[in-house]
């Protein structure tokens, strides 16, 4: 028994957490979320193998039918696949948060002298790392299959920055679902039932003009459409300004609505 | 500085349910304080308030002299929490869990690693340190939970039903660990629904039921409070059992309890004992044992609450959250 009977006399208890400490705690909690992936290969499969599968399936199964050639379709669809995958990956913020809440990890964290916002910020920061990884993976697989960036390095950086910004905003939807849901499975179910229609009723995978008129109305304002267009413009070429502004507006609206809502619900639950 | 824990008139409601209805108690520094009560009595709610996880609707509480609402961050620097709900991360290894907490408490990486290693060794988890916590047995999980709450060398430790669901051996081991902690100067708040656990470990006990304190005292005081004593008689020969039952029943004016060959009955008047001996001697009954003993905490609990402690185990714990 070396470590046990060691009660310290607290020399000085600090009255509150400094912002610098809060940031450090956020990094530690983000580290924890990344380390979890190592022990949970299924999750790694989810945001590594699944996107690769999507690229392969879309390109080789639908490519010929939709665009006439697989190569041409890849150029059109890869930005859309990246956007879809980004939305799905944000769901991990919710599932992770929900697991912490239902399993009691969150209570342990809240009983520690750490910043109140650090656990949430840690989740979201870890999500950004996963997002960056997924985007890099998709671009690499795309490149192997023949996708070429038609713009510049600045375009690439801009696209990644836009995607990460949107992910940050959309994380709040995930936080809200994670706080409301009964268990992590429900968060996943939401991810599939709500995100699939939103992503598919967009121009992520097919041209808007091919859809019936009543559907086009929604497709044209769907944030997924705007984000896909902006990502296409930044990676492949084409108009950027309008879809980029619209995407950022959407990100702002989503964060503006869901961040306060999620925080409010969150405070009521814990 | 006054260490220890003080609760004054704590009230907490969840919707229509009143989990705590004006609870007062004092836990002296350096002792084990037992918060005893059946499931749903309000124990967990009290611990959650003292751990700054919940705010009371009225009343106040101080931990180590600091208010749990207004000086919550200071309180958090003093306490360690182990409970049914405050859990480790199952997907991380034992070592990573301890490292995580050490880092969150601001320890440099090397220190946090050393602390994790020391604690794993102290809790006989060295071999399992690099395995995910979800692979641990129930006893190992509790030991890891306890280790996790000790990373920051807390002065005050909350153990919320630490042995629920453990086998007797794991339970005894955990008791030994808790005694070691108190010997090292810690103050322990222990909640339990096991009376023998409180009897074994606690210096002072508060019994709560339906959100109210119904008794306070040392285990011995609580036992003495009910006043009752039990006479236990065991005949050598099984054939004498019915005679013993009728004699004991006759003299104590009760219906004696029989388990195996042991006949027990509560007695109010000590003069009954020699009378029983005389009557049985006259009848030629040989006795293997005759004993007068104080009431067990179980009986104390029964007389205080009007229901036995175990009966309510199925009742859901109010806990203050759950599926919403």
Boltz contact constraints between the chains, C-beta under 6 A:
constraints:
  - contact:
      token1: [A, 1]
      token2: [B, 122]
      max_distance: 6.0
  - contact:
      token1: [A, 2]
      token2: [B, 118]
      max_distance: 6.0
  - contact:
      token1: [A, 3]
      token2: [B, 118]
      max_distance: 6.0
  - contact:
      token1: [A, 3]
      token2: [B, 119]
      max_distance: 6.0
  - contact:
      token1: [A, 3]
      token2: [B, 122]
      max_distance: 6.0
  - contact:
      token1: [A, 4]
      token2: [B, 122]
      max_distance: 6.0
  - contact:
      token1: [A, 4]
      token2: [B, 180]
      max_distance: 6.0
  - contact:
      token1: [A, 5]
      token2: [B, 184]
      max_distance: 6.0
  - contact:
      token1: [A, 6]
      token2: [B, 153]
      max_distance: 6.0
  - contact:
      token1: [A, 7]
      token2: [B, 153]
      max_distance: 6.0
  - contact:
      token1: [A, 7]
      token2: [B, 155]
      max_distance: 6.0
  - contact:
      token1: [A, 7]
      token2: [B, 184]
      max_distance: 6.0
  - contact:
      token1: [A, 7]
      token2: [B, 185]
      max_distance: 6.0
  - contact:
      token1: [A, 7]
      token2: [B, 186]
      max_distance: 6.0
  - contact:
      token1: [A, 8]
      token2: [B, 153]
      max_distance: 6.0
  - contact:
      token1: [A, 13]
      token2: [B, 74]
      max_distance: 6.0
  - contact:
      token1: [A, 13]
      token2: [B, 77]
      max_distance: 6.0
  - contact:
      token1: [A, 16]
      token2: [B, 73]
      max_distance: 6.0
  - contact:
      token1: [A, 25]
      token2: [B, 104]
      max_distance: 6.0
  - contact:
      token1: [A, 28]
      token2: [B, 103]
      max_distance: 6.0
  - contact:
      token1: [A, 28]
      token2: [B, 104]
      max_distance: 6.0
  - contact:
      token1: [A, 32]
      token2: [B, 100]
      max_distance: 6.0
  - contact:
      token1: [A, 36]
      token2: [B, 91]
      max_distance: 6.0
  - contact:
      token1: [A, 39]
      token2: [B, 91]
      max_distance: 6.0
  - contact:
      token1: [A, 39]
      token2: [B, 132]
      max_distance: 6.0
  - contact:
      token1: [A, 40]
      token2: [B, 91]
      max_distance: 6.0
  - contact:
      token1: [A, 103]
      token2: [B, 87]
      max_distance: 6.0
  - contact:
      token1: [A, 104]
      token2: [B, 85]
      max_distance: 6.0
  - contact:
      token1: [A, 104]
      token2: [B, 86]
      max_distance: 6.0
  - contact:
      token1: [A, 104]
      token2: [B, 87]
      max_distance: 6.0
  - contact:
      token1: [A, 105]
      token2: [B, 87]
      max_distance: 6.0
  - contact:
      token1: [A, 105]
      token2: [B, 89]
      max_distance: 6.0
  - contact:
      token1: [A, 107]
      token2: [B, 53]
      max_distance: 6.0
  - contact:
      token1: [A, 107]
      token2: [B, 85]
      max_distance: 6.0
  - contact:
      token1: [A, 107]
      token2: [B, 86]
      max_distance: 6.0
  - contact:
      token1: [A, 108]
      token2: [B, 86]
      max_distance: 6.0
  - contact:
      token1: [A, 110]
      token2: [B, 53]
      max_distance: 6.0
  - contact:
      token1: [A, 111]
      token2: [B, 51]
      max_distance: 6.0
  - contact:
      token1: [A, 111]
      token2: [B, 81]
      max_distance: 6.0
  - contact:
      token1: [A, 112]
      token2: [B, 104]
      max_distance: 6.0
  - contact:
      token1: [A, 113]
      token2: [B, 73]
      max_distance: 6.0
  - contact:
      token1: [A, 113]
      token2: [B, 76]
      max_distance: 6.0
  - contact:
      token1: [A, 113]
      token2: [B, 77]
      max_distance: 6.0
  - contact:
      token1: [A, 114]
      token2: [B, 104]
      max_distance: 6.0
  - contact:
      token1: [A, 182]
      token2: [B, 323]
      max_distance: 6.0
